[in-house]
């Protein structure tokens, strides 16, 4: 049996329609995320809570404010630790890159290229780490994320580019304060992980069963 080929189109479409189907909750979680992230230091914990409630949405389970704050307490420390390590890693990459730029030479150019590759690898890891922090409680999370990247490199690069474009557009238009951009991005990361993991199962992963009338009209169900 040939392995399932993940699709960025599936990721975007499913994240968009699930966000649309639960528009009220999507806006609520988006605003909760913004409010609980205002102290800045709570940003990783808030993102962990957002990832938790959006996973409940995908699983067709009830998700509300109580679940969000429960996730803030339960997943907060783990997300804070991991993202603190990532920030430290990117900080080291930035310092190294600035140092090599200020000391131009062939060796500096070669070393700087490796720094850029490391930074890109860190960005790719961020596609899968948020979901893995929820679904995988043991060790080896970085190895699992790296395995997903290496086995789905082209898909991961496309997903990273699309996520960056969507986030940039939302920030420039100041849409997160009004709509549900952060909730959409959390769903996007979940579906990216599910698509990449689907390669190992050899089949398209199962998504939320609920389908709105608008969705049924615009996108008929596909036969499996």
Secondary structure, DSSP 8 states (H G I E B T S, - for coil): -------HHHHHHHHHHHHHHTHHHHHHHHHHHHHHHTTSTTHHHHHHHHHHHHHHHHTT----HHHHHHHHHHTHHHHHHHHHHHHHHHHHHHHHHHHHHHS-SHHHHHHHHHHHHHHHHHHHHHHHHHHHHHH--SS-HHHHHHHHHHHTHHHHHHHHHHHHHHHHHHHHHTGGGTS-HHHHHHHHHHHHHHHHHHHHHTS---------HHHHHHS-----
